[in-house]
Amino acid sequence: NAETVGLDGWGISVLGTAHSNAATHVVGTSLQLLGGTEFARWLRQYGKNIVVNPPAVRVAPSAGNWVGIADYRPGSPNAVAAGTAYFDVTSRCRYGVWRPAAPLPPGLYYARCNVSLTSAVLPSRVTIAAEGTIDLWTSPGARTSPYVDGVQLVSGSGARDAIDVNARGSDIGGALVARNGGIWFWGYGTRFRCSMLAGTIEVSGDFVRLDTPTCS
């Protein structure tokens, strides 16, 4: 769900609904949108062996029922419900960035700064909420799972790269949410099991599979 949705690459499959409140562009080879494609203004396709089935439909813009950064701030119902598994790591931000180096225990993490992650620190069920941008790099064989609400990463940033994911041979289980900004998702041989919700969404790479959301 986004204002603008873009797919660019080879062998990208979208099995869930792709919805944009403005425009959708699909560029590449052997791209498939198989879960329903909705757009408010226009859909453009460039390339070979592009399949949109069922056919795309024009719909009215939809606000959607999104979670946001406010749902994970200190004192929020989610923070209270997490109890001792809620971690405000703002004090660990250095030069405006939190970069955890050791595997994180299961829980809900909040940072009032930017966050930089690798899959090595996400072996457990974890939800990361940041007021700033979030970068995630995953290694082949990595799998991530969300702690709460089926959400993996949620950013309050208004940047076009509020959430920037670079995933190789990985399995990402939780939603990416950037209500005020954008999501950039690059993958190779990667499976994504949940939703992306943002102002703009750009998915690129080769052999990326975006499943019908199970968020686990």
C-alpha positions in Angstrom: 0.0 0.0 0.0 1.6 3.3 -1.1 1.2 6.5 -3.1 3.6 5.1 -5.7 4.7 1.5 -6.2 7.6 0.4 -8.4 9.0 -2.9 -9.5 12.2 -3.1 -11.4 14.2 -6.3 -12.1 14.1 -9.9 -13.2 12.0 -12.7 -11.8 10.1 -10.6 -9.2 6.7 -12.2 -8.1 4.1 -10.4 -6.0 1.5 -12.8 -4.6 -0.3 -10.3 -2.3 -2.3 -7.2 -3.3 -0.3 -4.4 -4.8 -2.1 -1.1 -4.1 -1.1 2.5 -4.9 -2.9 5.7 -4.3 -1.4 7.2 -7.4 0.9 5.4 -9.8 2.4 1.9 -10.3 5.3 1.2 -12.7 6.6 -2.2 -13.6 9.9 -2.5 -15.4 11.9 -5.6 -16.3 11.7 -9.2 -17.3 9.6 -12.1 -16.0 7.7 -10.0 -13.5 4.4 -11.3 -12.0 1.7 -9.5 -10.1 -0.7 -12.3 -9.1 -2.5 -11.2 -6.0 -4.5 -8.3 -7.4 -3.2 -4.9 -8.6 -4.9 -1.6 -7.7 -4.0 1.9 -8.8 -5.7 5.3 -8.5 -4.0 7.1 -11.4 -2.0 5.0 -13.8 -0.2 1.7 -14.3 2.8 1.5 -16.7 4.6 -1.6 -17.9 7.9 -1.8 -19.7 9.8 -5.1 -20.5 9.2 -8.7 -21.4 7.1 -11.5 -19.9 5.2 -9.3 -17.5 2.1 -10.9 -16.1 -0.6 -9.0 -14.3 -3.3 -11.5 -13.4 -6.1 -10.7 -12.4 -6.0 -7.6 -14.6 -5.2 -4.4 -12.7 -8.1 -2.2 -11.7 -8.4 1.5 -11.0 -9.7 2.3 -7.5 -10.2 5.3 -5.3 -7.3 6.2 -3.0 -7.4 4.5 0.4 -6.0 5.7 3.7 -5.7 2.2 5.0 -5.6 1.1 8.7 -1.9 1.5 9.3 0.2 1.3 12.4 2.8 4.0 12.8 5.7 5.0 15.0 3.4 6.4 17.6 2.1 2.9 18.3 5.6 1.9 19.6 6.8 4.9 21.5 7.4 4.7 25.3 4.1 4.6 27.1 2.1 3.3 24.2 -0.1 0.2 24.7 2.4 -1.9 22.8 5.2 -0.7 25.0 3.3 -1.4 28.2 2.2 -4.8 26.9 5.8 -5.8 26.1 6.8 -5.2 29.7 10.4 -6.2 30.3 10.7 -7.0 26.6 10.4 -3.3 25.7 13.7 -1.6 25.2 14.2 2.1 24.7 17.7 2.2 23.2 17.9 5.9 22.5 20.7 6.3 25.0 22.8 3.9 22.8 22.5 6.2 19.7 25.9 7.5 18.7 26.3 10.3 16.2 22.6 9.9 15.5 22.7 6.2 14.8 22.1 3.0 16.8 24.2 0.1 15.5 23.7 -3.0 17.6 26.6 -5.3 17.3 25.4 -8.4 19.3 22.3 -10.5 18.7 19.2 -8.9 20.2 17.0 -10.8 22.6 13.3 -11.1 21.6 11.4 -7.8 22.1 10.2 -4.5 20.9 13.0 -1.9 20.4 12.5 1.9 20.1 15.2 4.4 19.1 14.9 8.2 18.8 17.5 8.2 16.0 18.5 6.4 12.8 19.1 2.6 13.0 21.6 0.4 11.1 21.1 -3.4 11.3 22.5 -6.6 9.9 20.7 -9.9 10.0 23.3 -11.2 12.4 21.7 -9.2 15.3 18.1 -10.4 14.4 18.1 -14.2 15.2 15.1 -13.8 17.5 11.6 -12.3 17.2 12.3 -8.6 17.1 10.4 -5.4 16.2 12.4 -2.3 15.6 10.8 1.2 15.8 12.8 4.2 14.9 12.0 7.9 14.7 14.7 8.1 12.0 15.7 5.9 9.0 16.3 2.2 9.2 18.9 0.3 7.1 18.9 -3.5 7.1 21.5 -5.7 5.4 20.8 -9.5 5.4 23.2 -12.4 4.6 22.4 -15.6 2.7 20.4 -18.0 4.8 19.1 -15.3 7.2 15.6 -15.3 8.4 13.9 -12.6 10.5 10.7 -12.7 12.4 8.6 -9.9 14.0 7.9 -9.6 17.8 4.6 -7.7 17.8 1.8 -6.8 15.3 3.6 -8.7 12.6 5.8 -5.7 12.1 9.6 -6.1 11.6 10.6 -2.5 11.0 8.7 0.8 11.4 10.1 4.2 10.7 8.8 7.7 11.5 11.1 9.3 9.0 9.8 11.3 6.0 12.8 10.4 3.8 12.4 8.4 0.6 14.7 5.8 2.1 13.0 5.8 5.5 13.5 2.0 5.3 16.3 0.7 3.1 16.7 -3.1 2.9 19.4 -5.0 1.0 18.6 -8.7 1.2 20.5 -11.6 -0.3 19.2 -15.2 -0.1 17.1 -14.3 2.9 13.6 -14.8 4.3 12.0 -11.7 5.9 9.0 -12.4 8.0 7.6 -9.1 9.2 6.0 -6.0 7.8 8.0 -2.8 6.8 6.1 0.4 7.7 7.1 4.0 6.8 3.9 6.0 6.8 5.6 9.3 6.2 8.4 8.2 3.9 9.5 5.5 1.5 10.8 2.0 1.4 13.6 0.9 -0.9 13.9 -2.9 -1.0 16.7 -4.6 -3.0 16.8 -8.4 -3.0 18.4 -11.4 -4.7 16.9 -14.8 -4.1 14.9 -13.4 -1.3 11.4 -14.2 0.1 9.3 -11.5 1.9 6.4 -12.9 3.9 4.5 -9.7 4.9 3.3 -6.3 3.8 5.1 -3.1 2.9 3.2 0.1 3.8 4.7 3.5 2.9 4.4 6.7 0.9 6.5 5.2 -1.8 7.7 1.7 -2.4 10.4 0.6 -4.7 11.3 -3.1 -5.1 14.2 -4.1 -7.3 16.5 -7.0 -7.8 16.4 -10.6 -9.1 14.3 -13.6 -8.0 12.4 -11.8 -5.3 9.1 -13.3 -4.0 6.6 -11.2 -2.1 4.2 -13.6 -0.6 0.6 -13.3 0.4 1.1 -11.8 3.9 1.5 -14.2 6.8 3.7 -11.9 8.8 5.5 -14.5 10.9 
